[in-house]
Amino acid sequence: MGGLLSFLGGTAFRWLFGEALTFLSKKQEQAHEVEMRRLEHDLERERHQWQQEALRTQAEMGIKVIEAQAEMTERASAAEAFLAAVQGVNKAAERNDWIGAWNAAIRPFLATVAIICLVGESLGLMTLSVLFAEVSCAVLGVFVGERISRARRG
């Protein structure tokens, strides 16, 4: 009977010990699986945030490109308008009547006055209003622009 108890005790012990090891092993596998899923979830969330940031940055860059294109178009339009204005001034100066003579005389006179006033303000000899300084710069721009336009035409 002692042998039978020893045999059954040893067999039962091995079986019980095996079941306990299997249970612990499965519990560890499950804990490992849960941890891996959590890490995958965290990685997926970080990847999603990174993609959202990349999309946001690309959208901002697209907006910047559109803004740059709009600014470039606006500058080109302003340059074309200035050139058209200068060419319009030239048309009036090319006339052979008193209007052409007046335009040919008044532009150099106004440019000379503008230069004298701007130099006088720079040297501290006089004070110009903001409006007068802007008009003087515009007069110089048209006069110089007309000269540049004339030089380009040859």
C-alpha positions as CSV (number, residue, x, y, z in Angstrom):
1,M,0.0,0.0,0.0
2,G,2.9,2.3,0.7
3,G,4.2,1.6,-2.8
4,L,0.8,2.4,-4.3
5,L,0.7,5.7,-2.3
6,S,4.2,6.5,-3.4
7,F,3.4,5.7,-7.0
8,L,0.2,7.7,-7.0
9,G,1.8,10.5,-4.9
10,G,4.7,10.8,-7.3
11,T,2.4,10.6,-10.4
12,A,-0.1,13.0,-8.9
13,F,2.7,15.3,-7.8
14,R,4.1,15.3,-11.3
15,W,0.7,15.9,-12.8
16,L,-0.1,18.7,-10.4
17,F,3.3,20.3,-10.8
18,G,2.9,20.1,-14.6
19,E,-0.5,21.7,-14.4
20,A,0.9,24.5,-12.2
21,L,3.8,25.1,-14.6
22,T,1.4,25.1,-17.6
23,F,-0.9,27.6,-15.7
24,L,2.0,29.9,-14.8
25,S,3.4,29.6,-18.4
26,K,0.1,30.6,-19.9
27,K,-0.3,33.4,-17.4
28,Q,3.1,34.8,-18.4
29,E,2.3,34.4,-22.1
30,Q,-1.0,36.3,-21.6
31,A,0.8,39.1,-19.6
32,H,3.4,39.2,-22.4
33,E,0.7,39.4,-25.1
34,V,-1.1,42.2,-23.2
35,E,2.1,44.1,-22.9
36,M,2.9,43.6,-26.6
37,R,-0.6,44.8,-27.5
38,R,-0.2,47.9,-25.3
39,L,3.2,48.7,-26.9
40,E,1.7,48.2,-30.4
41,H,-1.1,50.5,-29.5
42,D,1.3,53.1,-28.2
43,L,3.4,52.8,-31.3
44,E,0.3,53.1,-33.5
45,R,-0.8,56.2,-31.6
46,E,2.6,57.8,-32.0
47,R,2.6,56.9,-35.7
48,H,-0.8,58.4,-36.1
49,Q,0.3,61.6,-34.3
50,W,3.4,61.8,-36.5
51,Q,1.3,61.4,-39.6
52,Q,-1.2,64.1,-38.5
53,E,1.7,66.4,-37.8
54,A,3.2,65.7,-41.2
55,L,-0.2,66.3,-42.9
56,R,-0.5,69.6,-40.9
57,T,3.0,70.6,-42.0
58,Q,2.3,69.8,-45.6
59,A,-0.9,71.7,-45.5
60,E,0.9,74.7,-44.0
61,M,3.6,74.4,-46.6
62,G,0.9,74.3,-49.3
63,I,-0.6,77.5,-47.9
64,K,2.8,79.1,-47.9
65,V,3.4,78.2,-51.5
66,I,0.0,79.6,-52.4
67,E,0.7,82.8,-50.5
68,A,4.1,83.1,-52.2
69,Q,2.5,82.6,-55.6
70,A,-0.1,85.2,-54.8
71,E,2.5,87.7,-53.6
72,M,4.6,87.0,-56.8
73,T,1.6,87.6,-59.0
74,E,0.8,90.8,-57.1
75,R,4.3,92.1,-57.5
76,A,4.3,91.2,-61.2
77,S,1.0,93.1,-61.6
78,A,2.4,96.1,-59.8
79,A,5.5,96.1,-62.0
80,E,3.4,95.8,-65.1
81,A,1.1,98.7,-63.9
82,F,4.2,100.9,-63.2
83,L,5.6,100.1,-66.6
84,A,2.3,101.0,-68.3
85,A,2.2,104.2,-66.4
86,V,5.7,105.1,-67.4
87,Q,4.9,104.3,-71.0
88,G,1.8,106.4,-70.8
89,V,4.0,109.3,-69.6
90,N,6.3,108.7,-72.6
91,K,3.3,108.9,-75.0
92,A,2.4,112.3,-73.7
93,A,6.0,113.5,-74.0
94,E,6.3,112.2,-77.6
95,R,3.6,114.6,-78.8
96,N,4.7,117.5,-81.0
97,D,2.4,120.1,-79.6
98,W,2.5,122.3,-76.5
99,I,1.4,119.3,-74.3
100,G,4.5,117.3,-75.3
101,A,6.8,120.3,-74.7
102,W,5.2,120.9,-71.3
103,N,5.7,117.2,-70.3
104,A,9.3,117.3,-71.5
105,A,10.0,120.3,-69.4
106,I,8.0,119.6,-66.2
107,R,9.3,116.1,-65.5
108,P,13.0,117.1,-65.2
109,F,12.0,120.2,-63.2
110,L,9.9,118.2,-60.7
111,A,12.6,115.5,-60.4
112,T,15.1,118.3,-59.7
113,V,12.9,119.8,-57.0
114,A,12.3,116.4,-55.5
115,I,16.0,115.7,-55.3
116,I,16.8,119.1,-53.8
117,C,14.1,118.6,-51.2
118,L,15.1,115.1,-50.3
119,V,18.8,116.0,-50.0
120,G,17.8,119.1,-48.0
121,E,15.9,116.9,-45.5
122,S,18.7,114.4,-45.4
123,L,21.2,117.2,-44.4
124,G,18.7,118.6,-41.9
125,L,18.2,121.9,-43.7
126,M,14.4,121.3,-44.0
127,T,11.6,119.1,-42.8
128,L,9.3,117.4,-45.3
129,S,5.8,116.1,-44.6
130,V,5.3,112.4,-45.1
131,L,3.0,113.1,-48.0
132,F,5.4,115.4,-49.7
133,A,8.3,112.9,-49.3
134,E,6.1,110.1,-50.8
135,V,5.1,112.3,-53.7
136,S,8.7,113.3,-54.3
137,C,9.7,109.7,-54.3
138,A,6.9,108.9,-56.8
139,V,8.0,111.7,-59.1
140,L,11.5,110.4,-59.0
141,G,10.3,106.9,-59.7
142,V,8.3,108.0,-62.7
143,F,11.2,110.1,-64.0
144,V,13.8,107.4,-63.5
145,G,11.5,104.7,-64.7
146,E,10.9,106.7,-67.9
147,R,14.6,107.1,-68.4
148,I,15.2,103.3,-67.9
149,S,12.3,102.5,-70.2
150,R,13.7,104.8,-72.8
151,A,17.2,103.2,-72.4
152,R,15.7,99.7,-72.9
153,R,14.0,100.7,-76.1
154,G,17.3,102.0,-77.4
